[in-house]
Every structure is written in C-alpha cells, then in structure tokens.
C-alpha cells in the first residue's frame, strides 16, 4: 500500500473552474514545506494539468522503482514532490483526449502505483465539478481522506436586491449553486470539510501593496457561516504570486514581503493545527 505512510490527505475542491485551486494547492504545499513538513502534490486534472509549470517541473520525467512510479521531486532536499499526467506527455501542448473510464484508471494508478514514501501531507488538486475524477479519488482512497478545502471567490453570496443587474444576479445564483453542490458531494461521500477559502479577495498593488476590492468581499465567509463550516482564509489577487506561478518560483523566497504571504501562512498554520 503506497499510501500507508502518508499521514494526511487533503483534497482541494471547487464547484467552478478558474477559482485558483491549483495555485492554492501549490502555495499550501510550499507553506507546509516551509514549516518543515514533507509534502506531495497529486494533480488529478487529467485534461488540464498545471502543477508541473507552477513548480518549474515542465521538463521532468517519472521513473519506476520496485514499489512503483517515483514522483518528481521539486526541491533538492526532497521535501516536496509531485505527480501529474503532464510528466507522461511528449509535449506540453499535447492534449489528453480520453473518455471517463481511461481517466479514472489513470487516477487509480496515481493513488495505488506511485511510491509516495514517508510523507506528512498529500495535497490532491482536483478539476472543477463532481464527476469521474472526484469519484475515482474517493473510491480509491477508501476513507483515508483527512478532509477537503473548498475554494470559492468573494462574490459568491451577495444579497440580490438590485434587479437592474440581472447578469450579475444570475452569475451569483449559479455560483452559489455550484458551491453547494460541492458541499453536498462531500457530505454524500463522507469527506470531512476542513473549511472554506475565499480566493481573489481584493487586488494587491505590486507597487504600494495596497489591497483594493475589485470584486465584492465576504462571500466565502458568509457561505461558511451559513453552512456551519470553518472559514480558513481570505487570499487576495497578487501579481507577484501570479508571476511566481508562471515562472515556477517560490513566493516565500522571491517576495518575502508580499501581502499575500500573511493570509497564506495563516491558512497553513490552521491546517497544521487541525
């Protein structure tokens, strides 16, 4: 059992795409490594893998040992490793055109045939929704999931009192519906919900570090209150963070004074103390 030595398995979920699940997964992993933990990231987004780029591992390959596949290490001290289908593709522009059964079989191999070794945390980055990939993860982990982090955007829940904005109202209604579906998925599959993260909450100016609310704020926190969940963090949009993700660099090392680091490390500390 290649997962027998993994102490904690955390899923990063969202009902919608584009809310920053992969970015958050990488930053949580880097924060846990900074705290002295051994961490692995499993990229289960078979059709749109992005973890290798964010860790500057686009040109890496995987190898086999007697226990199975060896994940790719992202640090010299081997405190952080990753597994993604991107490591198996001939080109970063090569699409994965697979039906559901083949995707679920691939994820099963990631969970059963990868030699993760002694590890404190395995962070599983998931695609949006509640479909084949999610069911495959849950079925193959067989109750080993420590919990799930639900990622949402700040404008998810706003009182719809302004009929002059029908498009915004419709978007909010759809967003609320997607988040609640993800929660229902967790409850039906007996996955504990660790809490809610409100991502893209404000914009941090790269020059003066002032945070401006280009979207509304408080949607994720309100959702957590309504569903009696723990509110974990409010993470702002930060050009420096985006730059680090694009270039595969560590925000903690490159921009130690970033305004994003404080809420990110508070989130990591909450996970350490769960």
Secondary structure, DSSP 8 states (H G I E B T S, - for coil): -TTTTEEEEEEEE-SSSSS-HHHHHHHHHHHHHHTT--EEEEE--SSS--HHHHTT-TT---EEETTEEE-EE-STTS-EEEE-GGGG-SSTT------HHHHHHHHHHHHHSB---SEEEEEEE--SSSSHHHHHHHHHHTT---EEEEEEETTSS-----TT-HHHHHHHHHHHHHHHHHHHHHHHTT--EEEEEEES-SEE-TTT--EE-SS---HHHHHHHHTT--EEEE--EEHHHHHHHHHT--HHHH-TT-HHHHHHHHHHHHHHT-
